[in-house]
Amino acid sequence: MKAIAYQKFGNIDVLQNVEEPRPSVQANQVLVKVKAVSINPMDWKIRKGEMKLMSGLKFPKHTGVDFAGFVEEAGSAVTGFKKGDEVFGVVKNNMKEGALAEYVAVPSANVWKKPAHISFAQAASIPIVGAAAVTALHKMGTIHPQSKILVNGATGGFGMFLLQLLKQQKADVTAVTSTKAIDYASTWGASVVVDYTKEDMLSKNVVYDIVVDLSGKMGYDNARRIMKPRALFLNPTPRPIEIPTSLFKNLFSRKKHVAVLSHPSKENMEVLLNAINNGLQIEVSQVFPFSQFNQAYQYAEQGGFIGKVAIEID
Ligand SMILES: NC(=O)c1ccc[n+]([C@@H]2O[C@H](COP(=O)([O-])OP(=O)(O)OC[C@H]3O[C@@H](n4cnc5c(N)ncnc54)[C@H](OP(=O)(O)O)[C@@H]3O)[C@@H](O)[C@H]2O)c1
């Protein structure tokens, strides 16, 4: 089968289109014929060697962790899936495995039935950022109508899910986006939208109960200036050192720094599927054919898109 792999850390040019044997299926696994894979920032952070502690140094490495497609074969111990089912899922170890290939074998616990009304590209856009958004929501605790929430970097994949989940909670959300994404942020539930190319959030003299930084550009030390005394800072991109140090700093501050790590569990996926069946929109700004995987990564890595970017496999 065809697959995308790389033999060393680096830029897009290390990605190679290779021939590999089709994976065999263990008893608890399903083999999925992949129709679409979505791109996540973690794909290139791993490829560039920015996450070596977790990804390890073993090559070849594969890329693309979220996928959608058809069940080709179900392992002997698998119940609930059969050949031909339309599914979406995530590889078991997203630091060491990749789904950008014709087939992927994963435990059946990592696969869910695709809602009939969404495309394969939309379904492949759900697991990592969707589950991260549900985790962020849980970390926020009880949201009161008067709670002021700031989502910085609100119209990429993660923000798209988070804004719409917050809308269902009737939260008061300020979204920070670039100019072309303003309408999306409003539609997805923000009551105030700030264009980061025109205004600096940090100099607006408004304070929040919760600040979520999805851009990775604000940082906790800056965010503290716009946090109320007991506010939370949710950080989906903590540096490894920030996890222990923030636990320590949180002991001495009423403002808290909280890491958010995606957990595509059955429970989180149920929340997402319920929201999707109730109208949550999944915007895929561009879908590339498999032969243009390089262009797909170039497009995604330069930013400026809304929602997600996906690659389709014929
Ligand atoms: N911890 C976890 O488990 C986990 C899971 C998923 C994602 N993440 C991380 O969470 C982050 C967001 O993920 P994502 O998939 O949503 O990424 P994304 O699609 O690239 O979205 C990032 C957003 O930040 C915006 N942005 C860029 N510069 C900005 C600035 N100066 N001020 C405000 N906003 C700015 C971008 O807007 P424009 O493109 O319009 O400029 C874009 O909408 C990434 O760093 C990702 O690695 C972590």
The ligand as a Tripos MOL2 file, in Angstrom:
@<TRIPOS>MOLECULE
LIG
   48    52     1     0     0
SMALL
NO_CHARGES

@<TRIPOS>ATOM
      1 N1         -2.4750   19.4070   23.9480 N.am      1 LIG1
      2 C1         -3.2100   18.7880   23.0480 C.2       1 LIG1
      3 O1         -3.6040   17.6450   23.2170 O.2       1 LIG1
      4 C2         -3.5590   19.5140   21.7830 C.ar      1 LIG1
      5 C3         -4.5610   19.0280   20.9450 C.ar      1 LIG1
      6 C4         -4.8550   19.7690   19.8050 C.ar      1 LIG1
      7 C5         -4.1590   20.9240   19.5250 C.ar      1 LIG1
      8 N2         -3.1770   21.3290   20.3690 N.ar      1 LIG1
      9 C6         -2.4420   22.5640   20.1120 C.3       1 LIG1
     10 O2         -3.3600   23.6340   20.2310 O.3       1 LIG1
     11 C7         -3.0060   24.6620   19.3020 C.3       1 LIG1
     12 C8         -4.2210   24.9750   18.4380 C.3       1 LIG1
     13 O3         -4.5010   23.8480   17.6430 O.3       1 LIG1
     14 P1         -5.2960   24.0110   16.2890 P.3       1 LIG1
     15 O4         -5.3680   22.6730   15.6670 O.co2     1 LIG1
     16 O5         -6.5390   24.7770   16.4950 O.co2     1 LIG1
     17 O6         -4.2710   24.9190   15.4620 O.3       1 LIG1
     18 P2         -4.6050   25.8950   14.2490 P.3       1 LIG1
     19 O7         -5.7320   25.2980   13.4840 O.co2     1 LIG1
     20 O8         -3.3150   26.1850   13.5770 O.co2     1 LIG1
     21 O9         -5.1730   27.2160   14.9650 O.3       1 LIG1
     22 C9         -4.3480   28.1860   15.5590 C.3       1 LIG1
     23 C10        -5.0930   29.4970   15.5010 C.3       1 LIG1
     24 O10        -4.3000   30.5420   16.1050 O.3       1 LIG1
     25 C11        -4.5130   31.7390   15.3690 C.3       1 LIG1
     26 N3         -3.4160   32.7000   15.5570 N.ar      1 LIG1
     27 C12        -2.2100   32.7500   14.9520 C.ar      1 LIG1
     28 N4         -1.4910   33.7980   15.4060 N.ar      1 LIG1
     29 C13        -2.2650   34.4190   16.3280 C.ar      1 LIG1
     30 C14        -2.0720   35.5580   17.1640 C.ar      1 LIG1
     31 N5         -0.9410   36.2660   17.1540 N.pl3     1 LIG1
     32 N6         -3.0730   35.9120   17.9960 N.ar      1 LIG1
     33 C15        -4.2290   35.2010   18.0460 C.ar      1 LIG1
     34 N7         -4.4700   34.1140   17.2630 N.ar      1 LIG1
     35 C16        -3.4980   33.7320   16.4260 C.ar      1 LIG1
     36 C17        -4.6000   31.2510   13.9380 C.3       1 LIG1
     37 O11        -5.3010   32.2120   13.1550 O.3       1 LIG1
     38 P3         -4.8280   32.5560   11.6500 P.3       1 LIG1
     39 O12        -4.4150   31.2440   11.0420 O.co2     1 LIG1
     40 O13        -6.0550   33.1290   11.0450 O.co2     1 LIG1
     41 O14        -3.6910   33.5050   11.7740 O.co2     1 LIG1
     42 C18        -5.3710   29.9370   14.0770 C.3       1 LIG1
     43 O15        -6.7550   30.1240   13.9140 O.3       1 LIG1
     44 C19        -1.8060   24.1420   18.4900 C.3       1 LIG1
     45 O16        -0.6190   24.6580   19.0290 O.3       1 LIG1
     46 C20        -1.8640   22.6390   18.6970 C.3       1 LIG1
     47 O17        -0.6070   22.0120   18.6100 O.3       1 LIG1
     48 C21        -2.8600   20.6670   21.4840 C.ar      1 LIG1
@<TRIPOS>BOND
     1     1     2 1
     2     2     3 2
     3     2     4 1
     4     4     5 ar
     5     4    48 ar
     6     5     6 ar
     7     6     7 ar
     8     7     8 ar
     9     8     9 1
    10     8    48 ar
    11     9    10 1
    12     9    46 1
    13    10    11 1
    14    11    12 1
    15    11    44 1
    16    12    13 1
    17    13    14 1
    18    14    15 2
    19    14    16 1
    20    14    17 1
    21    17    18 1
    22    18    19 2
    23    18    20 1
    24    18    21 1
    25    21    22 1
    26    22    23 1
    27    23    24 1
    28    23    42 1
    29    24    25 1
    30    25    26 1
    31    25    36 1
    32    26    27 ar
    33    26    35 ar
    34    27    28 ar
    35    28    29 ar
    36    29    30 ar
    37    29    35 ar
    38    30    31 1
    39    30    32 ar
    40    32    33 ar
    41    33    34 ar
    42    34    35 ar
    43    36    37 1
    44    36    42 1
    45    37    38 1
    46    38    39 2
    47    38    40 1
    48    38    41 1
    49    42    43 1
    50    44    45 1
    51    44    46 1
    52    46    47 1
@<TRIPOS>SUBSTRUCTURE
     1 LIG1         1 GROUP 0 **** ****
